Amino acid sequence: MNDEYRRLLVAENLPTSYYLETPHFGGMAMTRAGNVVFPRLDAYEYVVIDNQSCEDGRLCLLNFAVNGQVAYQARVLPYHLGPLTSLRYGLGHLWSELMDERPEARRAANKPIDLHPPLLEIMAKLSQRGDLQSFNDYTPAEWAEEFERFAPGYLQYEQQGRVDEYSWDHLVDVSKDPFVTYNHLRNARRLAELQRRGPV
C-alpha cells in the first residue's frame, strides 16, 4: 500500500476509498457533466472506529452528501449511537436535524474517555460524571457480572496483563438471543423477587 493511498484511508474519504478504489459501481453514478456522485449516500450514517476512537472512546459518526463530501460529522460515545439511529430510522428524522439538535450528538455530551485504566475503573469514572444514566448506580460487582456475560473471561485477561491475547471469538453472539439486554441482572432479580412474593 503506497503512502498516497494511506492518506486516503481516513474517515472523511470513506466514499472514495470504498466506492472508487474497489470499484463498486452499484453505489455510484455520473452526471451529464461527468461528475461522479453517490445517489444514496446521504440516506445513511457511517460509523468509523479510527485511531482517535481507540484513544478517547468516541466513534466517528459521519453523514455524506451525494457528492461524497462530509455533510455532518460528530464524535459520539457508543451508548449515544442507539438513540440517534432510533430517531433516524424509527421516526424518520434527517441526519441534519439530529446532528444539529439532539443532545446525544453535542460535544458536551460526548467528552473523551481515558481508556488506559482497567475496565471497571473506566465504568466507575463514567458513573461519577453521570454519563451512564440509568446505569450510574451500578456497583463494580454488577459491572463485572455484565462483562462476564457478554465478554467471558475478559476481566481475568485484564488482571493478568494479557488483554492483547483476548480473542473476539470469546464475545457472546447476542444476535442469537433476541431478548438479551443490558441491565438484565437487575430486571431478572426484580422478576424473581416478584415471583417469590406471589400475587398481591
N, CA, C and O of each residue as an XYZ file, in Angstrom:
800
protein
N       0.853     -1.188      0.000
C       0.000      0.000      0.000
C       0.894      1.244      0.000
O       1.698      1.418      0.916
N       0.768      2.108     -1.005
C       1.637      3.277     -1.073
C       1.151      4.388     -0.146
O       0.019      4.371      0.338
N       2.049      5.366      0.089
C       1.751      6.437      1.042
C       0.574      7.283      0.595
O      -0.202      7.759      1.423
N       0.436      7.475     -0.727
C      -0.677      8.288     -1.231
C      -2.014      7.640     -0.889
O      -2.957      8.325     -0.495
N      -2.096      6.305     -1.040
C      -3.343      5.617     -0.720
C      -3.593      5.609      0.787
O      -4.743      5.685      1.219
N      -2.546      5.519      1.583
C      -2.704      5.570      3.035
C      -3.349      6.887      3.462
O      -4.160      6.920      4.387
N      -2.982      7.967      2.783
C      -3.557      9.265      3.132
C      -5.048      9.312      2.825
O      -5.786     10.078      3.445
N      -5.493      8.503      1.875
C      -6.917      8.449      1.548
C      -7.716      7.695      2.603
O      -8.915      7.927      2.760
N      -7.056      6.795      3.327
C      -7.768      5.942      4.271
C      -8.042      6.660      5.575
O      -7.551      6.259      6.631
N      -8.818      7.710      5.503
C      -9.304      8.431      6.668
C     -10.813      8.521      6.548
O     -11.370      8.375      5.461
N     -11.467      8.763      7.670
C     -12.932      8.725      7.694
C     -13.558      9.656      6.657
O     -14.549      9.304      6.017
N     -12.974     10.849      6.494
C     -13.572     11.837      5.600
C     -13.539     11.388      4.134
O     -14.326     11.876      3.323
N     -12.646     10.475      3.794
C     -12.541      9.998      2.415
C     -13.142      8.606      2.237
O     -12.795      7.896      1.293
N     -14.024      8.222      3.124
C     -14.599      6.887      3.067
C     -15.257      6.567      1.730
O     -15.016      5.481      1.202
N     -16.075      7.450      1.150
C     -16.695      7.110     -0.143
C     -15.666      6.856     -1.237
O     -15.821      5.936     -2.041
N     -14.609      7.677     -1.266
C     -13.574      7.493     -2.274
C     -12.894      6.143     -2.102
O     -12.694      5.405     -3.067
N     -12.540      5.831     -0.855
C     -11.847      4.569     -0.582
C     -12.740      3.367     -0.867
O     -12.282      2.359     -1.405
N     -14.011      3.478     -0.507
C     -14.903      2.325     -0.609
C     -15.453      2.113     -2.019
O     -15.445      0.996     -2.537
N     -15.928      3.194     -2.633
C     -16.606      3.049     -3.926
C     -15.663      3.156     -5.131
O     -15.831      2.432     -6.113
N     -14.684      4.044     -5.061
C     -13.847      4.275     -6.236
C     -12.658      3.323     -6.317
O     -12.344      2.814     -7.393
N     -11.998      3.081     -5.194
C     -10.810      2.236     -5.231
C     -11.163      0.785     -5.502
O     -10.344      0.044     -6.047
N     -12.375      0.360     -5.129
C     -12.726     -1.059     -5.233
C     -12.760     -1.588     -6.665
O     -12.107     -2.613     -6.858
N     -13.400     -1.069     -7.678
C     -14.511     -0.099     -7.631
C     -15.853     -0.802     -7.394
O     -16.016     -1.991     -7.666
N     -16.802     -0.022     -6.879
C     -18.134     -0.553     -6.596
C     -19.133      0.326     -7.350
O     -19.591      1.346     -6.836
N     -19.462     -0.084     -8.573
C     -20.269      0.767     -9.453
C     -21.732      0.853     -9.022
O     -22.437      1.781     -9.418
N     -22.195     -0.102     -8.215
C     -23.586     -0.062     -7.773
C     -23.902      1.128     -6.893
O     -25.065      1.507     -6.756
N     -22.884      1.721     -6.295
C     -23.118      2.866     -5.414
C     -22.788      4.197     -6.038
O     -22.851      5.227     -5.367
N     -22.430      4.200     -7.335
C     -22.023      5.443     -7.993
C     -22.883      5.715     -9.217
O     -23.544      4.826     -9.755
N     -22.852      6.971     -9.638
C     -23.476      7.364    -10.910
C     -22.664      8.536    -11.456
O     -21.824      9.104    -10.758
N     -22.922      8.883    -12.692
C     -22.201     10.007    -13.294
C     -23.203     10.968    -13.909
O     -24.129     10.561    -14.609
N     -23.004     12.226    -13.640
C     -23.882     13.238    -14.214
C     -23.504     13.494    -15.670
O     -22.466     13.028    -16.140
N     -24.349     14.232    -16.376
C     -24.050     14.554    -17.774
C     -22.787     15.396    -17.901
O     -22.124     15.396    -18.937
N     -22.474     16.104    -16.843
C     -21.262     16.930    -16.865
C     -20.011     16.113    -16.566
O     -18.895     16.630    -16.619
N     -20.206     14.821    -16.249
C     -19.064     13.961    -15.993
C     -18.632     13.887    -14.539
O     -17.555     13.374    -14.236
N     -19.469     14.399    -13.633
C     -19.132     14.344    -12.211
C     -19.630     13.043    -11.597
O     -20.752     12.611    -11.861
N     -18.795     12.427    -10.783
C     -19.186     11.209    -10.072
C     -19.983     11.597     -8.834
O     -19.563     12.452     -8.055
N     -21.143     10.958     -8.661
C     -21.976     11.207     -7.481
C     -22.342      9.857     -6.863
O     -22.199      8.803     -7.482
N     -22.814      9.931     -5.636
C     -23.207      8.734     -4.892
C     -24.673      8.910     -4.482
O     -24.951      9.462     -3.417
N     -25.610      8.447     -5.313
C     -27.030      8.814     -5.168
C     -27.661      8.507     -3.814
O     -28.489      9.287     -3.343
N     -27.305      7.417     -3.185
C     -27.973      7.038     -1.930
C     -27.110      7.270     -0.699
O     -27.474      6.862      0.404
N     -25.988      7.911     -0.881
C     -25.027      8.049      0.209
C     -25.554      8.880      1.365
O     -25.227      8.612      2.521
N     -26.374      9.893      1.064
C     -26.828     10.804      2.112
C     -27.912     10.214      3.000
O     -28.290     10.836      3.993
N     -28.421      9.038      2.674
C     -29.514      8.441      3.454
C     -29.009      7.658      4.663
O     -29.798      7.258      5.519
N     -27.719      7.445      4.733
C     -27.185      6.567      5.772
C     -26.121      7.272      6.606
O     -25.539      8.280      6.205
N     -25.894      6.693      7.787
C     -24.777      7.141      8.604
C     -23.663      6.114      8.494
O     -23.912      4.933      8.253
N     -22.461      6.567      8.671
C     -21.308      5.679      8.679
C     -20.607      5.848     10.016
O     -20.292      6.963     10.431
N     -20.373      4.746     10.674
C     -19.711      4.772     11.972
C     -18.316      4.211     11.784
O     -18.146      3.064     11.368
N     -17.324      5.023     12.092
C     -15.934      4.643     11.875
C     -15.214      4.573     13.218
O     -15.300      5.488     14.037
N     -14.505      3.467     13.422
C     -13.621      3.341     14.574
C     -12.209      3.566     14.046
O     -11.652      2.714     13.352
N     -11.638      4.715     14.379
C     -10.308      5.046     13.891
C      -9.329      5.132     15.058
O      -9.669      4.777     16.186
N      -8.120      5.601     14.786
C      -7.113      5.682     15.844
C      -7.557      6.564     16.998
O      -7.283      6.263     18.160
N      -8.247      7.657     16.675
C      -8.714      8.543     17.733
C      -9.751      7.839     18.604
O      -9.778      8.037     19.818
N     -10.604      7.018     17.990
C     -11.601      6.255     18.753
C     -10.925      5.353     19.782
O     -11.403      5.207     20.907
N      -9.816      4.756     19.383
C      -9.093      3.857     20.285
C      -8.428      4.611     21.427
O      -8.099      4.021     22.456
N      -8.229      5.912     21.249
C      -7.616      6.722     22.296
C      -8.640      7.324     23.253
O      -8.417      7.369     24.463
N      -9.783      7.794     22.694
C     -10.719      8.531     23.558
C     -12.110      7.899     23.656
O     -13.000      8.476     24.279
N     -12.313      6.718     23.047
C     -13.572      6.004     23.216
C     -14.733      6.508     22.404
O     -15.841      5.987     22.537
N     -14.522      7.515     21.557
C     -15.625      8.088     20.789
C     -15.594      7.592     19.348
O     -14.542      7.528     18.714
N     -16.784      7.241     18.850
C     -16.921      6.802     17.466
C     -17.039      8.017     16.554
O     -17.558      9.060     16.954
N     -16.559      7.874     15.340
C     -16.710      8.935     14.354
C     -17.983      8.661     13.560
O     -18.046      7.707     12.785
N     -18.988      9.499     13.756
C     -20.279      9.356     13.079
C     -20.317     10.341     11.915
O     -20.198     11.552     12.099
N     -20.487      9.791     10.712
C     -20.423     10.615      9.504
C     -21.684     10.476      8.669
O     -22.278      9.401      8.582
N     -22.077     11.579      8.061
C     -23.128     11.575      7.046
C     -22.574     12.350      5.859
O     -22.067     13.462      6.011
N     -22.676     11.752      4.675
C     -22.090     12.348      3.482
C     -23.162     12.924      2.560
O     -24.302     12.459      2.534
N     -22.766     13.944      1.808
C     -23.619     14.473      0.738
C     -23.451     13.580     -0.486
O     -22.535     12.760     -0.539
N     -24.336     13.738     -1.468
C     -24.277     12.876     -2.655
C     -23.006     13.081     -3.472
O     -22.672     12.246     -4.313
N     -22.290     14.186     -3.234
C     -21.038     14.410     -3.955
C     -19.850     13.735     -3.270
O     -18.714     13.846     -3.733
N     -20.120     13.031     -2.160
C     -19.053     12.321     -1.466
C     -18.359     13.130     -0.393
O     -17.476     12.615      0.293
N     -18.744     14.400     -0.231
C     -18.141     15.236      0.799
C     -18.890     15.069      2.124
O     -20.082     14.763      2.135
N     -18.189     15.271      3.228
C     -18.816     15.155      4.540
C     -19.851     16.259      4.711
O     -19.543     17.442      4.563
N     -21.088     15.858      5.026
C     -22.146     16.838      5.292
C     -22.237     17.131      6.786
O     -22.331     18.288      7.196
N     -22.207     16.068      7.600
C     -22.277     16.208      9.054
C     -21.326     15.205      9.687
O     -21.168     14.080      9.214
N     -20.704     15.643     10.757
C     -19.746     14.777     11.432
C     -19.797     15.041     12.928
O     -19.910     16.188     13.361
N     -19.713     13.985     13.709
C     -19.691     14.134     15.156
C     -18.899     12.986     15.769
O     -18.854     11.880     15.229
N     -18.284     13.270     16.895
C     -17.631     12.241     17.700
C     -18.591     11.901     18.824
O     -18.878     12.740     19.677
N     -19.094     10.654     18.826
C     -20.102     10.273     19.813
C     -19.637      9.056     20.611
O     -18.933      8.184     20.102
N     -20.048      9.028     21.857
C     -19.783      7.859     22.689
C     -20.713      6.727     22.241
O     -21.834      6.996     21.810
N     -20.278      5.486     22.333
C     -21.062      4.366     21.783
C     -22.496      4.293     22.278
O     -23.395      3.939     21.515
N     -22.726      4.626     23.555
C     -24.079      4.488     24.085
C     -25.016      5.609     23.646
O     -26.201      5.571     23.975
N     -24.516      6.610     22.909
C     -25.393      7.630     22.328
C     -25.820      7.275     20.907
O     -26.713      7.907     20.342
N     -25.183      6.269     20.341
C     -25.496      5.899     18.965
C     -26.896      5.300     18.842
O     -27.597      5.547     17.861
N     -27.299      4.513     19.838
C     -28.616      3.879     19.810
C     -29.760      4.868     19.677
O     -30.580      4.723     18.770
N     -29.847      5.881     20.560
C     -30.932      6.865     20.430
C     -30.920      7.602     19.094
O     -31.979      7.872     18.528
N     -29.735      7.930     18.586
C     -29.653      8.658     17.323
C     -30.150      7.818     16.155
O     -30.909      8.310     15.319
N     -29.736      6.569     16.088
C     -30.181      5.722     14.976
C     -31.663      5.377     15.105
O     -32.342      5.202     14.093
N     -32.175      5.276     16.329
C     -33.614      5.028     16.514
C     -34.440      6.190     15.975
O     -35.458      5.987     15.314
N     -33.991      7.408     16.263
C     -34.699      8.586     15.757
C     -34.615      8.676     14.232
O     -35.563      9.097     13.570
N     -33.463      8.274     13.689
C     -33.299      8.350     12.231
C     -34.169      7.325     11.512
O     -34.922      7.675     10.603
N     -34.068      6.073     11.912
C     -34.735      5.009     11.166
C     -36.099      4.642     11.733
O     -36.948      4.116     11.013
N     -36.319      4.915     13.024
C     -37.623      4.620     13.607
C     -38.634      5.726     13.370
O     -39.804      5.458     13.097
N     -38.177      6.987     13.474
C     -39.092      8.125     13.342
C     -38.834      8.976     12.099
O     -39.572      9.925     11.832
N     -37.795      8.641     11.342
C     -37.570      9.315     10.063
C     -36.945     10.686     10.144
O     -37.040     11.453      9.185
N     -36.304     11.029     11.257
C     -35.620     12.321     11.331
C     -34.431     12.332     10.381
O     -33.792     11.303     10.163
N     -34.137     13.497      9.819
C     -32.982     13.643      8.946
C     -31.713     13.765      9.788
O     -31.750     14.237     10.924
N     -30.595     13.333      9.215
C     -29.330     13.474      9.944
C     -29.012     14.926     10.207
O     -28.402     15.247     11.227
N     -29.416     15.819      9.305
C     -29.168     17.248      9.519
C     -29.848     17.734     10.796
O     -29.296     18.564     11.518
N     -31.052     17.215     11.078
C     -31.758     17.588     12.304
C     -31.052     16.998     13.527
O     -30.829     17.686     14.523
N     -30.710     15.729     13.431
C     -30.134     15.031     14.583
C     -28.785     15.616     14.979
O     -28.520     15.835     16.161
N     -27.946     15.863     14.003
C     -26.607     16.371     14.305
C     -26.648     17.774     14.901
O     -25.818     18.129     15.737
N     -27.619     18.564     14.464
C     -27.702     19.943     14.937
C     -28.496     20.099     16.233
O     -28.224     21.007     17.018
N     -29.471     19.223     16.460
C     -30.435     19.477     17.525
C     -30.391     18.496     18.696
O     -30.732     18.872     19.818
N     -29.984     17.258     18.465
C     -30.066     16.250     19.521
C     -28.907     16.379     20.500
O     -27.760     16.537     20.082
N     -29.194     16.312     21.813
C     -28.116     16.413     22.813
C     -27.108     15.278     22.705
O     -25.943     15.448     23.063
N     -27.552     14.101     22.208
C     -26.633     12.962     22.105
C     -25.498     13.217     21.121
O     -24.458     12.562     21.189
N     -25.692     14.168     20.206
C     -24.668     14.455     19.204
C     -23.794     15.643     19.588
O     -22.827     15.953     18.893
N     -24.128     16.307     20.685
C     -23.374     17.507     21.058
C     -22.068     17.155     21.761
O     -21.943     16.121     22.417
N     -21.117     18.043     21.600
C     -19.781     17.807     22.158
C     -19.823     17.680     23.683
O     -19.090     16.873     24.255
N     -20.670     18.464     24.340
C     -20.726     18.435     25.803
C     -21.162     17.079     26.343
O     -20.793     16.703     27.455
N     -21.950     16.344     25.556
C     -22.430     15.028     25.992
C     -21.497     13.905     25.572
O     -21.749     12.738     25.871
N     -20.427     14.251     24.886
C     -19.516     13.229     24.359
C     -18.073     13.548     24.712
O     -17.201     13.634     23.848
N     -17.850     13.721     26.006
C     -16.496     14.015     26.474
C     -15.615     12.783     26.306
O     -16.082     11.655     26.463
N     -14.340     12.999     25.986
C     -13.432     11.854     25.804
C     -13.350     10.983     27.051
O     -13.556     11.450     28.171
N     -13.049      9.723     26.833
C     -12.868      8.754     27.913
C     -11.402      8.315     27.914
O     -10.835      8.015     26.864
N     -10.806      8.281     29.086
C      -9.459      7.740     29.210
C      -9.568      6.224     29.220
O     -10.065      5.644     30.185
N      -9.109      5.582     28.159
C      -9.253      4.137     28.012
C      -8.080      3.342     28.582
O      -8.033      2.123     28.425
N      -7.148      4.002     29.233
C      -5.971      3.304     29.741
C      -6.189      2.570     31.070
O      -5.578      1.521     31.271
N      -7.035      3.072     31.994
C      -7.256      2.333     33.243
C      -7.987      1.012     32.989
O      -8.525      0.803     31.901
N      -8.009      0.118     33.987
C      -8.800     -1.115     33.859
C     -10.273     -0.796     33.608
O     -10.760      0.279     33.960
N     -10.962     -1.740     33.000
C     -12.338     -1.523     32.545
C     -13.280     -1.117     33.676
O     -14.093     -0.210     33.500
N     -13.186     -1.772     34.827
C     -14.085     -1.432     35.932
C     -13.827     -0.019     36.450
O     -14.755      0.649     36.907
N     -12.585      0.439     36.384
C     -12.283      1.815     36.782
C     -12.874      2.807     35.782
O     -13.367      3.868     36.164
N     -12.820      2.451     34.510
C     -13.420      3.317     33.484
C     -14.911      3.477     33.744
O     -15.440      4.587     33.685
N     -15.597      2.360     34.033
C     -17.034      2.425     34.277
C     -17.337      3.250     35.520
O     -18.325      3.984     35.549
N     -16.492      3.139     36.552
C     -16.698      3.926     37.773
C     -16.573      5.419     37.479
O     -17.350      6.224     37.993
N     -15.595      5.787     36.651
C     -15.418      7.206     36.304
C     -16.594      7.726     35.481
O     -17.042      8.856     35.674
N     -17.088      6.903     34.571
C     -18.256      7.308     33.782
C     -19.473      7.480     34.672
O     -20.272      8.393     34.463
N     -19.623      6.614     35.661
C     -20.735      6.743     36.606
C     -20.618      8.029     37.408
O     -21.609      8.724     37.633
N     -19.392      8.344     37.840
C     -19.169      9.548     38.650
C     -19.521     10.818     37.888
O     -20.034     11.771     38.474
N     -19.252     10.836     36.601
C     -19.577     12.047     35.848
C     -20.991     12.014     35.266
O     -21.372     12.913     34.517
N     -21.772     10.977     35.607
C     -23.188     10.922     35.255
C     -23.479     10.543     33.830
O     -24.566     10.830     33.329
N     -22.536      9.900     33.153
C     -22.704      9.572     31.743
C     -23.605      8.374     31.482
O     -24.144      8.235     30.384
N     -23.773      7.514     32.470
C     -24.400      6.216     32.212
C     -25.896      6.176     32.512
O     -26.518      5.116     32.443
N     -26.469      7.323     32.843
C     -27.914      7.459     33.049
C     -28.442      6.404     34.017
O     -28.095      6.433     35.198
N     -29.270      5.476     33.549
C     -29.877      4.508     34.462
C     -28.868      3.504     35.023
O     -29.197      2.725     35.918
N     -27.646      3.524     34.500
C     -26.614      2.615     34.996
C     -25.646      3.304     35.956
O     -24.683      2.683     36.405
N     -25.884      4.565     36.273
C     -24.926      5.313     37.087
C     -24.708      4.717     38.470
O     -23.639      4.895     39.054
N     -25.700      4.014     39.005
C     -25.554      3.466     40.356
C     -25.119      2.002     40.356
O     -25.170      1.346     41.396
N     -24.696      1.486     39.214
C     -24.183      0.115     39.159
C     -22.930      0.001     40.018
O     -22.092      0.903     40.026
N     -22.806     -1.084     40.726
C     -21.616     -1.347     41.533
C     -20.572     -2.050     40.664
O     -20.917     -2.606     39.622
N     -19.299     -2.034     41.075
C     -18.272     -2.780     40.328
C     -18.620     -4.258     40.170
O     -18.324     -4.860     39.138
N     -19.246     -4.843     41.189
C     -19.612     -6.263     41.108
C     -20.669     -6.487     40.023
O     -20.625     -7.487     39.306
N     -21.618     -5.553     39.906
C     -22.648     -5.686     38.878
C     -22.040     -5.530     37.481
O     -22.401     -6.262     36.560
N     -21.112     -4.571     37.326
C     -20.458     -4.416     36.030
C     -19.649     -5.660     35.686
O     -19.630     -6.099     34.536
N     -18.983     -6.226     36.689
C     -18.194     -7.441     36.442
C     -19.094     -8.570     35.942
O     -18.705     -9.328     35.054
N     -20.293     -8.681     36.510
C     -21.243     -9.702     36.051
C     -21.683     -9.441     34.610
O     -21.776    -10.362     33.799
N     -21.951     -8.172     34.309
C     -22.368     -7.822     32.950
C     -21.269     -8.175     31.946
O     -21.537     -8.787     30.912
N     -20.042     -7.787     32.256
C     -18.943     -8.056     31.329
C     -18.710     -9.552     31.167
O     -18.382    -10.023     30.078
N     -18.879    -10.288     32.249
C     -18.670    -11.730     32.159
C     -19.722    -12.373     31.265
O     -19.460    -13.384     30.613
N     -20.906    -11.786     31.239
C     -21.957    -12.353     30.385
C     -21.667    -12.101     28.906
O     -21.843    -12.988     28.072
N     -21.221    -10.883     28.589
C     -21.037    -10.510     27.189
C     -19.625    -10.766     26.671
O     -19.438    -11.016     25.480
N     -18.631    -10.706     27.555
C     -17.230    -10.939     27.157
C     -16.585    -11.860     28.184
O     -15.745    -11.428     28.973
N     -16.980    -13.133     28.174
C     -16.492    -14.080     29.193
C     -14.967    -14.129     29.253
O     -14.291    -14.282     28.235
N     -14.442    -13.994     30.474
C     -13.008    -14.131     30.699
C     -12.192    -12.875     30.486
O     -10.997    -12.866     30.783
N     -12.812    -11.791     29.969
C     -12.021    -10.598     29.649
C     -11.365    -10.005     30.891
O     -10.181     -9.668     30.865
N     -12.113     -9.878     31.962
C     -11.559     -9.243     33.163
C     -10.384    -10.035     33.721
O      -9.448     -9.449     34.265
N     -10.419    -11.360     33.594
C      -9.290    -12.176     34.043
C      -8.055    -11.904     33.181
O      -6.943    -11.789     33.696
N      -8.261    -11.801     31.871
C      -7.148    -11.463     30.985
C      -6.572    -10.101     31.353
O      -5.355     -9.913     31.357
N      -7.446     -9.163     31.658
C      -7.011     -7.813     32.005
C      -6.176     -7.827     33.280
O      -5.126     -7.187     33.344
N      -6.636     -8.551     34.290
C      -5.899     -8.633     35.560
C      -4.518     -9.245     35.373
O      -3.578     -8.915     36.096
N      -4.406    -10.135     34.401
C      -3.131    -10.809     34.144
C      -2.256    -10.048     33.150
O      -1.165    -10.501     32.805
N      -2.735     -8.890     32.692
C      -1.965     -8.110     31.733
C      -1.877     -8.748     30.359
O      -0.894     -8.565     29.641
N      -2.914     -9.500     29.997
C      -2.895    -10.246     28.724
C      -4.051     -9.827     27.803
O      -4.555    -10.645     27.033
N      -4.466     -8.576     27.877
C      -5.612     -8.108     27.083
C      -5.386     -8.341     25.595
O      -6.321     -8.684     24.871
N      -4.147     -8.157     25.132
C      -3.854     -8.329     23.703
C      -4.102     -9.767     23.240
O      -4.262    -10.013     22.044
N      -4.134    -10.710     24.175
C      -4.347    -12.113     23.811
C      -5.828    -12.480     23.776
O      -6.190    -13.560     23.309
N      -6.693    -11.578     24.274
C      -8.118    -11.895     24.327
C      -8.681    -11.942     22.912
O      -8.495    -11.004     22.137
N      -9.360    -13.018     22.578
C      -9.897    -13.197     21.227
C     -11.345    -12.727     21.149
O     -12.140    -12.948     22.063
N     -11.664    -12.079     20.045
C     -13.045    -11.653     19.820
C     -13.982    -12.851     19.716
O     -15.198    -12.711     19.850
N     -13.418    -14.013     19.481
C     -14.242    -15.221     19.405
C     -14.924    -15.524     20.732
O     -15.914    -16.255     20.772
N     -14.397    -14.961     21.821
C     -14.999    -15.179     23.140
C     -16.274    -14.358     23.340
O     -17.097    -14.683     24.197
N     -16.435    -13.290     22.545
C     -17.599    -12.415     22.720
C     -18.882    -13.183     22.435
O     -18.937    -13.997     21.513
N     -19.899    -12.923     23.224
C     -21.177    -13.609     23.065
C     -21.897    -13.067     21.839
O     -21.967    -11.854     21.643
N     -22.429    -13.952     21.020
C     -23.190    -13.555     19.837
C     -24.615    -13.222     20.265
O     -25.468    -14.104     20.363
N     -24.862    -11.930     20.519
C     -26.168    -11.515     21.027
C     -27.252    -11.632     19.967
O     -28.438    -11.609     20.295
N     -26.861    -11.758     18.685
C     -27.872    -11.881     17.630
C     -28.668    -13.177     17.762
O     -29.757    -13.303     17.200
N     -28.125    -14.132     18.501
C     -28.820    -15.403     18.678
C     -29.794    -15.373     19.859
O     -30.532    -16.330     20.093
N     -29.786    -14.271     20.590
C     -30.677    -14.137     21.739
C     -31.457    -12.838     21.606
O     -30.968    -11.789     22.025
N     -32.663    -12.877     21.031
C     -33.414    -11.631     20.795
C     -33.839    -10.921     22.074
O     -34.279     -9.773     22.024
N     -33.713    -11.583     23.207
C     -34.172    -10.984     24.461
C     -33.022    -10.444     25.306
O     -33.242     -9.962     26.417
N     -31.793    -10.522     24.783
C     -30.663    -10.065     25.572
C     -30.710     -8.544     25.711
O     -30.951     -7.827     24.740
N     -30.479     -8.071     26.918
C     -30.458     -6.636     27.166
C     -29.435     -6.340     28.244
O     -29.126     -7.185     29.084
N     -28.921     -5.133     28.202
C     -28.130     -4.681     29.336
C     -29.108     -4.393     30.477
O     -30.308     -4.228     30.261
N     -28.574     -4.338     31.675
C     -29.415     -4.152     32.861
C     -30.247     -5.391     33.133
O     -31.189     -5.346     33.924
N     -29.902     -6.518     32.471
C     -30.700     -7.734     32.629
C     -30.608     -8.286     34.031
O     -31.548     -8.925     34.504
N     -29.490     -8.052     34.714
C     -29.300     -8.640     36.044
C     -30.330     -8.098     37.023
O     -30.968     -8.858     37.750
N     -30.487     -6.783     37.036
C     -31.450     -6.186     37.966
C     -32.872     -6.562     37.589
O     -33.697     -6.850     38.456
N     -33.154     -6.558     36.297
C     -34.503     -6.927     35.864
C     -34.826     -8.371     36.260
O     -35.927     -8.672     36.722
N     -33.851     -9.250     36.069
C     -34.069    -10.654     36.428
C     -34.275    -10.807     37.929
O     -35.107    -11.602     38.368
N     -33.526    -10.055     38.706
C     -33.666    -10.145     40.169
C     -35.019     -9.591     40.625
O     -35.653    -10.142     41.524
N     -35.445     -8.508     40.001
C     -36.759     -7.948     40.343
C     -37.864     -8.940     40.016
O     -38.787     -9.143     40.805
N     -37.757     -9.564     38.822
C     -38.756    -10.544     38.424
C     -38.772    -11.720     39.398
O     -39.840    -12.194     39.786
N     -37.586    -12.188     39.792
C     -37.511    -13.305     40.727
C     -38.122    -12.917     42.068
O     -38.795    -13.731     42.702
N     -37.893    -11.686     42.503
C     -38.457    -11.246     43.779
C     -39.971    -11.158     43.694
O     -40.663    -11.539     44.638
N     -40.501    -10.658     42.574
C     -41.954    -10.580     42.416
C     -42.579    -11.983     42.383
O     -43.643    -12.221     42.954
N     -41.893    -12.890     41.707
C     -42.408    -14.263     41.646
C     -42.371    -14.934     43.025
O     -43.245    -15.730     43.369
N     -41.351    -14.598     43.794
C     -41.237    -15.166     45.156
C     -42.377    -14.671     46.050
O     -42.914    -15.410     46.876
N     -42.733    -13.371     45.853
C     -43.799    -12.811     46.687
C     -45.168    -13.378     46.324
O     -46.053    -13.490     47.172
N     -45.326    -13.730     45.055
C     -46.605    -14.253     44.633
C     -47.620    -13.151     44.365
O     -47.273    -11.972     44.447
N     -48.870    -13.500     44.047
C     -49.917    -12.498     43.749
C     -50.154    -11.572     44.922
O     -50.125    -11.989     46.080
N     -50.387    -10.310     44.605
C     -50.668     -9.311     45.659
C     -52.149     -9.305     45.968
O     -52.599     -8.541     46.822
